[in-house]
Amino acid sequence: MKKFAIVPLGCPRNLVDSEVIAGYLEAKGYKSVKLEDGADVAIVNTCAFVASAREESVDAIIEAGQFKKDGHVKYLVVCGCLPQLYKKKLADELPEVDLILGTSDFPRIVELLAGLEKRGGRVAVTSDLKYIYDENSPRSSFTPGHYAYVKISEGCSNSCSYCIISRLRGELRSRRLESVMEEVRSLSGDGRVKEIELIGQDTTRYGADLYGKPMLSELLRSLCKLQNEIRWIRLLYTHPAHYTDELIDTIASEDKICKYIDLPIQHISGKVLRLMNRGVTKKEIIGLINKLRKRIPGLILRTSVIVGFPNETEKDFKELMDFINTTGFDRLGAFMYSAEELTAASRLKFQIDDAVKRTRYDEVMKLQQSISARLMKKFIGKTVDVLIDERVPMEDNKFVGRTEGDSPDIDGVVYVTSKKARVGEFCKVKITDTLEYDRIGEC
């Protein structure tokens, strides 16, 4: 039995790809091990969305390459987004890499590894961006057994001026509704999975390519009808330009759908939104947020913003800060603009200095920290449902969990003291104290 070690980098969408890669290998008799334990094959599944992600990916490749030089790894495979951009550069500058695969090529990994063994030499492959896994694809879970990510679509056709997703992942490709349902049915078969995270580059456009119209509402209602132990269905990566009244009503009316909206606005200045090619105006964003909060009781609203976009003036930035302060997002992430090759935004005049980007980023996060701390205090004395994710090591009766308003590895957590809590199960937790982003309670 051959051994493989995989290093997944980047977002949950990349994590799903890593799980499918592992599934293909395990289906052919490979065994998963940790990189430090030694492996026949080391796989680095890279992210290349922004410069910092590319740097992290290169560092991970170099680290895995050292294991190969030390004799602990036989073959080194690099796959995912970085090869999709820089296949030739990787092949030229990293001779320790044996196999290079793009984002649509990993279903061939077993076949290509066999070719390496037979012929020797190195192989670099990046094909047309058409692949998307389905319910029949093998998959090995990297998440705790009580929650799972399900990718409902691949690629994106929105053409935001700063984004390279279409180069990394191709145009929008949705899975059939029946395919998603079958995967969720399979994942929930043994009753352990309590939460499903639906992901894609833009989930609100799900189905538009297959059915001629977005089908997210239909998918959500169909998933809610499945008879299983799943209690939370969480929707991530939605786009403010593509919400419909039907979708809002579906989220509001279906008990299983988390009252949690992940709504990246990226900015609020009309000028900056136009330069970003976001397809939505300030007025429309404000109107949508008001509608969501009015029609979905108890809504937890998450967003992300980009600071330092080309031509962003102090006035534009103040407009963004005022909007964040007035709106009071429950969750907010900020990113410093990264000029990506061949994007329209990278060719704009008046690129912003890195020091200014850093200052603006720090100001946004400081503001959000104070907003979050204020909102968290409202939970003191309340009892909330918490899904227990893990036990705190070396501590008796200490656990970490999440509420309906907390996405795994993105949002805050609840620190729970309990004698009856169990990992993977729900617990009624009374909140006794709060931090800037987290809560503390007893069950």
N, C-alpha and C positions, 0 to 999 in steps of 0.2 A: 504494500500500500504506500503510495507516494504522499508526501506531505506538502501542504502549501500554507503560506502566511499572507494575509491580505491587509493592507493599510488603507482604509477608506478615508478620504479627505473631502471637505466641502459640505454641501447642504444635504438634507434628507433625501433629495432626489438622487444624489450621487450614492448615498447609503443604500438605496434600493438597488441600484446597479451593482454595487459590491455584493449584495446578498444574492443577486442572480448569478454573478460570476462564480461565487462560492457554490451555488447550487449546481451549476454545470460541472464544476470540478468534482464535487462530492458524488454526483450521479455516475461518474466514471471511476470511482474508487479512491479519489484523493481524500486525505484527512486534513482538517484544519488545525493548525498549531499557531503558537505565538512566534513572532519573528525571532525573538531572542533565543528560542528553543531550537532553532535550526530548521531549514526546510529545503525541499527539492526545488520549490518555486516560491519566490517572493514577488508579490504583486502590489504595486502602488497605484491606486485609482485616484487620479489627480483632479484638482479643481483649477480653473484658469479664468474665473469670472473677472477678477481684478488683479492688479499687480501684486498685492500682498498674498493673495491665494496662490499665485504662480510661484512666488518666492518660497512659500511653505511647501509646495509640491516638489520643487527642485531640492530643497533641503531633505525632504523625506526620501527622494530617490537616491541622493548621495549617501544618506544614512544606510539605506538598504544595500546600496552598492558596497559599503564597507563590510557588511556581513558576508557578501559574496567574496570579497577579497580575502577575508579571514577564513574562508572555507566553510562557513555555516550555511551558505545558500548556493545552489547549483545554477539556477537560472533566475534572471531578474526581468520582470515584466512591468512595463509602464503603460497604463491605459487611461481612457477618459478624455477630459476636456483639453489638457495640455497637448497631447499628441494631435488632437484635431486642429490645433493652431500651428504647432511647431514640430511636425513629424521629422522633417529633414534636419532641423537644428538639433533636436534631441539625438538623432542617429549620429550626427557629426561630432557632437560635443560630449556625449556620454557613452563611450565605447563599452562600459560595463553592462549596458542594457542589452538584453538579448531579443526581446520581443516588444514591439510598440503597436498599440491598438487604439483606434479612435472610439468614439462614443456609440457607434453602431456595430462594432466588430467583435465584442466580447463573446457572443454565442459561438464563435469559432475558436475560442481559446484552447480547448482540448486538442482539436485537430492541429492547430498551429504549434502547440507545444510538442506534439508527437513529431511534427516535421523538423523541429529543432533537434530533437534527439537523433533522428535518422540522418539528417544531412549536415548537422552542425551549422555554424554561421548564424547571422542575425536576420530578423525579419521585421519590416515596418509596414503596417497596413492601416489605411484609413479609407473607407469606402463611402458610398452615398449615405446621406443621413436619412434613412428610412425605417430603421428598426425601432420597435417598441415591444417590450416584453408583454406576455399575456398570461392567462390563467393556467396555461400548460407549461410555462417556463419553470424549470426547477429553481428553487429559492431557499436559501438558508438564513434564518432570522438572526440578525445582529442586535435586535432590541430585546428588552425584557419580554417575557412571554405574554404579558397582559396588554400590550399595545403593539400596533404594527402600522407602518406606512404603506399606503397603496397609491401607486402612481397611475392617475387616470388619463394622462396625456403626456406627450413629449413634444419638445420644440415650442416655438412661439412665432407668431406672425404679426406682432404689434409694431415692430420697427421703431422702438424708442431710440432716440439718437445717440444715447450713451452706451447702448447694450450690444453685446456680442453673442447673445444666446443663439440667434439663428445660425451663426457660423459654427457654434459649438454643438448645437443640437438639431438644427434644421427648422423647417416650418412646422406649424401645429399638426400633430398627428394624435388623434384621440383613439382610445380603445373602445371597442364595442361595449355598449351598456351591459350586455349579457356577460361579457368577459370580466368586467369589474365585479359584477354581482357574484359570479362564480368564484372569483378569488376570495372575496369577503366571506362567502359561505364556507369555503374551505378553511380559511384562517380561523373562523369561529367554531369549527367543528367540535373541538374538544372542550369548549366552554371557558378556556383560559383567557382569551382575548376579550377585554372589556372596552377597548378604545381603538378606533380606526382613525388615522390621519390621512385625509385625501389630499394628494399633492400633484402639482404640475407646474409648468412655467406660468400659466394663467388659467386657473381652474374655471373661472367664469366663462371662458370660451369653449369649455369642454363640449365636444360633439358637433361644433359648427362645421368642421371639415367633412364629417361622415354623414350627418343628417340634414345639412343645409341650414341648421339653426342651432343655437346653444341648447344643450340638453341637460344641464346641471340640475335643474329642478326635478326633472324626471328621474335622474339617477339617484338623487337624494331621497326622494319619496320611495323609490323601489328598494333602496337599501334599508330604509326604516321599516319596511314591511317584512323583511327577513326575520324568521323566528330563530333567535340566538341570544347569547348572553351579552352581546355588545350593548353598552349603555351610552357611550359617547361616540358620536361621529363628528370629527373636527375638520373644518374646511380651511385650508391654508392657501396663500398666494392668490388672492382675488384682486381684480383690477377695477378701480372706481368707474371706469368708462363703460363697463359691461354689465352692471347690475340691472335687473328688471324687477318690477313689482312682484312678479310670480316667484322669483328667487327669494326676495325678502319675505314674502308670505310663507314660503316653504320653511325657511330657517326659523321663523317665528312660531309656526304651528306644530312642527314635528318635535316631540319630546326628546328624541335621541340626538338631535343635532345640537351641538354645543352652541350656546348663545355667546359666541366668540367670533368676532370678525377680524380677519387679517387683511387689512386694507392699505397697502403701500401707496401713499399719495405722492411721495418723492419731493414735492415742493408745493407751495401755495401761490407764489407770485405768477400772475398770468403770463408775463413775459418769459419767465423761466420754464413754465409748463409748455409753452409753445416751442421754445428751443429744444426741450426734451422730447417733443413730439408725443406727448402723453395722450392726446386725443380727448382731453377733458379740461374744463375751465375751473377757475376758483369758485365761481358761483355754483357750478354743478357739484363740486366736491362738498361744499358747505351744505347744499340741499340734500345730498345723499346722506351725509352724516346725521343731519337732523331727522331725516326720514327713518334711518336705521334705528336711531335711539328712541324715536317715538313709537315705532311699530314692533320693536323687539325688546320686551321688558327684561331688565337685568343684563343688558348687553355689555360685554367686555370688548373694548375696541382697541386693536393694535394697529400701529402704522410704522412705516419707515420713511426716512427723509434723506436726501443727498445734499450736503453742503459743499460750497466751493465750485459749483457748476460754472462753466464759462459764462461770463457776463453777469454773474450774480453780484449785484452791488450791495453796499451796506444797507440801502433802503430795502432791497429784495430780502436780505437776510433778516432785517428787523421785522418785515412783514411776516416771514416764516415764524420767527420767535413769538410774535404777538399772537399768531394763530395757534401755535402749540399751547401757549399759556391760556388762551381763551377756551380752546376746545377741551383741554384736559384729557388727553388720551390715557387710557389705562395702561397701555404698554407702548413703548416707542423705541425704535432702534435708529441710529444715525450712521451714515457712511460718508467718508470724504470722497469727493469725485475723483475718479481715476480715468485718465485719458487713454482709451483703448484704441489700438491700431485699427485703421480703416473704418472707424465709426464717424458719423457725421459730426458728433460733438467734438471729436478730437481735432477737427479742422476749423472750429470756430475761433474767431479772434478773442482776445481778452481772456486768456486762460488765467486762472487764479493761482497765486503763489501758495506753495505748500504750507508755509507758516500761517497764512491767513486761513487756509482750510482747517488746520489743526486748532486754531483759536476758535473758529466758529463751531467746530465739532464739540470742543470742550464746553462751550457756552450752551449748546443744545442739550448735552447730556447732564450738565449741572441743573438746568431748568427742569428737565424731565425727572431727575432724581427728587427734586423738591415736590413736584406734582405727584409722583408715585407715592412718596412718603405720606403726603396728605391723604390721598385716596385710600391707602392701606389702613390708616387709622380708623376708617369707617367700619372696618370689619371687627374691631375689638368688641367682644361680647356676643358676636353672632356665631351661630353653628352652621358649618358648611360641609358639603360632601367632599371628601378627599380620596383620591385613588392613590394608594400607597405604592410607591415605586421601589423603595429599597429600605433596608435596615441600616442604621448607622453602625459602622464597624466598631467593635470594642465598647459599645454602649448598650446597657440593658434598657429595653422598652423605649428606644429612640428610633424614630423612623423619618423618612423624607417622602413627601407626596405632593400631589398637585390638585388644584380645584379645576372646575370646568373652564375657568378663565386662564389656565396656564398650559401652554404647549410645551412638550418635552424639549429640554436642552435649549430653549429659547427664552422662556419667561421665568418668573420667580417660582419658589417652592413654598411648601408648608412644612415646618419642622414639628413633628408630632411626638408627644409623650403618651404612650399607651401600653397597657398590658394585654390588650385583646386585638390590636391591629395585626394584619397579615399582609405580606407583600402580594400585590396583584389583586387585592380586594378593596372595597370601599369602606370608609370609616366616617362616622359623624364626628366632626372635630369642632370644639368650641375654641375660638380664637382668643388668646389671652394677651398677646403682644404682637407688635409688628416691627419690621425693619424697613429700609427704603424700598426694597422690592419683594421681600419675603414676609411670611407670617409665621407665628408660633402658636401652637394650640395643644389641646388635650382631647383624647378620645377615650 
